[in-house]
Amino acid sequence: MSSLMNTKEAAQYLGINEKKIYNLISDSGLPATKVTGKWLFQRHLLDRWLERHTENYPAIAAGPESYQNLLIITGSNDLLLDQLLELFSRRHHLPLPVFSNLGSMGGIRALKENLCHLCSAHLLEPEGEDYNFAYVEEEFGDSVVVVNFCKRLQAVLVAPGNPRGITELGDLASGEIRIANRKEGTGTRLLLDRELERQGVSGEQVPGYDTGFGRHLDVGLEVLAGRADAGLAIGAVGGLLGLDQVEVCWERYDFIVRKDIFFSRGVQMLMALLKDEEFLNLSAHFSGYDLSTSGQVVFRG
């Protein structure tokens, strides 16, 4: 059957009486074009009309592979990641990179539910000094690949001159320091919670503990504005805002990708940029980053 149909052919295609066609044109918006006094119908427009008028439409399983023109990334916020995604957008028209700031735990949950192509995380393991593997093994087994994005400095950000005399992360547990805190589910907040637990201090005893800011930059801005005495965040924010900082640790910040889409076009385009000279030059504008293992697949030591 031709893609262009007359009234009789359209009626046969829809499985209805030919007279009903005219009622559907006038009453239900059936797509048709009148040429020299006769109605003609394009099959693809009839298909679209049928779809719009379908009731009890079956649910379609959502998955990132459905979004052919998007590269969906969720998880932990980072200044250098923002620069990487801007570079990706300049280099490539499609796919369009989209980032959702859910925190490390939120990113892992989104990846588990197949709502993104990859997530970013920096979760210090409950025991030891490694990152992410315990969480990955619990949620995914061996079905994902862990690729290092960078190593980055976590630091306590303080006003220039460090007026409160903070010397270590544990000082934030004193109850005398007002902090700007990251939101629940972020690796940075989990790092602070672990220190408070080590000292036997509850969050309620720390002024500002419940502030819950979404970005590292927001924490730095609170300190810069004097609304907080200190805040745990990446050192790159301190360098950007001219704040002093007390080093806490260097952490591994990774991309986690499902193996079944690791070699997909969008993911590989992103991975290629991790070794790109322009990206490496962008990192020079920020302090607190080490890109010596960027782009490498990492395994539990």
N, C-alpha and C positions, 0 to 999 in steps of 0.2 A: 504493500500500500504506500502511495506517495505521501510525503510529509505535508502536502497541501491537499485537503479533502473538500468535497462538496457536501451538501446537506445529508444526502443519503449515506455517504461513506462515513461521515461524522457520527450519524445515528448508529450505524453498525459498529463503529469503534467503541462507542459508549454503551452499546447494548440496550438502546432505548428506541421507542417509536419515533419516526422521522418528525411527526407533528410536535413532539415534545421538545425538539431542538429549538423551535421558535419561542416557546415559553421560557426556556432556560436563557436564551439571549436577552429577552426583555426583563425577566424577573430575577435572574440569578447571576447575570453578568457573564454568561458563557462567552469566551473570546471569539469573535468572528469579524470578518471583513467583507463588506458588500462590494462586489466588482461587477459592473454592467448588469445590475439588478439581481445578482445571485450571491448567496452567502458562501464564503470560503473559510476554511478552518485550518489553522496550523497545528499539527499534531503536538508539538512540544508545548504550545500554549494550552491545549486541552489537558495535557498531563499536569501542568502546573495548576490549572483550575481544579482538577480532581484532587490534587494533594491539599490545596487550601480548604477544600470542603470535606476532607476526611475527618470523621469522628473516631474517638478512641484510638488515636494515633499511637502505634507501638513505640515503647521507649527504646531509644538507641543508646547503647553503652558508650559513655564518654571516654575519651582517651586522647592523649596529646597527639597521637598519630592522625587524629581526625582534623587537626588544625595545620593544614599543609603549609600555610603562609606565615605561621608563627613559630618562634622558638621560645618556649615557656620555661622560665627559671624561677624557682622559689627558694626561700630560705633566709640566710643570714645577710644582713646589710653590710656593704663595704664601699668605701670611696673609690678604690681602684677598680672594683667590679663595675661601678657606674661608668668609669672611663672606658673600660673594655667594651661595654654594651654600646656606648656612643660611637666608638671606633667601628664596631660591627655594623651599625646602622649606616655609617658613612661609606663603608666598603661594599656593602651588599644591599641591594634593593629588597630582596626577600631571601629567607624568611625574616620577619620583623621580630626582634628580640623583645620580650616582655618579662619584666621582673616583678615578683610579688614579695614584699618584705614580711615574711611570716616568722622570722627567727629560725634558728637551726632545727629545733624540734618540729616546728610547723612545716618546714620544708621537707623533712623526712616523712611526715604524715602525708603531705600532698603527693610525694613521689610514690609512697605505698599505695595510695588510692588512684594512682595513674592519672593525676591531674596536671602533671608537668613533665618536661623532658629530662630535666636534671635539677638538683637542688644544691645549695651551698651550705656548708656546715663547719663548725669548729667546736665540737663537743668533747671536752676533756673526759676521758674514761674514768669510771668510779675508782678504779685501782690503777696506779701507775701514771705515766706521763704521756701515753699515746692518745690519739684523737680519733673519734668517729667510728672506729672498727667495732667496738662492742655494740653500739647502737645499730650499725649496719647489719652485723651478724644476727642480732635479735630480730630485726624487722624484715630482712631480705635474704638471709642465708648467703649463698654465693651467686645471687642473680644480678648483682650490680658491680660496676667498676668504680673505683675511687681514684680520682685524678687530682693531684695537687694544683691549686690555683696560686698559692703563695704561702709563705710564712710571714706572720705579722706580729707586731708588738702590742701586747695589752698593757695598759698603764693607768695609774690613778692620775687623772687630770686635775690640776690645781691652779689657782690664780698665780700670775707672775710673782715671783719672790716666795711662793709657798708660805703664806702668812700663818697657816695653822700648823706648820711644822710637821707635815705628814711624811713618814719615812717608809711605810710599807702598807700593803693592802689591809693587814690586820688592824691598822689604826682606824679604819672605817667602822669597826665594831665597838668603838669606845662609847658610843652614845652621845658624844659631844660634837660630832662632825655631821653637818647636814649634807646628804648626798643627792645626786641626780642618778636614778637607777634606770637600767634597761627593762623592757617589758618581759613578762613571763615567757618561758620557752626559748629565750635567746641563750647562746652559749656564754655570753658575758655575764648575764644574771646568774646562771648556774655556777660560774666560777666564783662569784661573790658569795652565793649561798653556801658553797662548800667551805669557804673561809669562815663564814659566820658559824656554821655548824661545828667546825673544828674548835672554835673558841667558845662554844656553848652559848651563843647569842642568837636570839630570835630576831626576825626582821622588824617586828614591832618596836624593838628597842633602839632602832637606828632611824634618826630623823630623815625623812625623805625617801625611805625604802620603797614606799608604795607609789612613787611617781610614775614609773613604767614608761619611759620614752622609747619610741620605735626605732630611732636611728642613733648611731654613735655621735653624729654631728649634733643632734639635739642635746645630748648630755654635755658636750663641750660648750654649747651656747648657754646652757644654764649656769655653768661655772663662770664663763666669761661675763655674764650679766650680773653675777654676784648673788643669784638666787640659790646657789648651792656652793658649799665649800669645796666639794670634790665629787668626782664621778669616775667610775671604771669604764674605759672605752679604749678603742684602738689608738695607738700613739700618733697615727697619721692625723687625727683630728686635733690633737694638741699642737702639732707642728703647724697645721693650717691656720689655727686661731691664735697662735702666739702664747699658748698656755705652757706653764711648767708641767712636768710629768715625772711621776715616780714609777720606774719600770717594775712590772710584775712578772711577766713571762713572755716568751716567744711561742706562739701557737701555730699549729698547722691548720690552714683554712683550705678546705677541699671542695671539689665538685663530686657529686655522687650521681651516677648515670646507670640506668638499666642496661644490661648487656644486650638485650634485644633491639635497642635503638641506638647503641653507642656509635655504630657506623652509619647512622642516618646522615643525610646531607647537612642539616642545620647544626647538629652536634659537632660534626667534624669541621665545619667552617669555624665554629667557636674555638675548638681545640687548636686549630692551626694558628689562630691569632695569639695564643699564649707564647709562641716562639717568634712572633713578628717583631721586627726591629722598632716599628712605630709604637707598639704597645710597651715594649721594654723602655723606650725613651719616655713615655708618659709616666711610668712609675718613678722616674727620677724627680718628678715634681713633688713627691710626697716622701716624708720620712717614715720609718717604722715598717718597711717592707723588705723582704728577702725573696727574690725570684729565682734563686739558684736551682730549685726543683720544680719550678712551674711547668705544667704540661706533662709531668711524669706520672705514670700509673704507680700508685703506692700500695704496698702490702704490709700487713702486720709484721713487725720485726720479730 
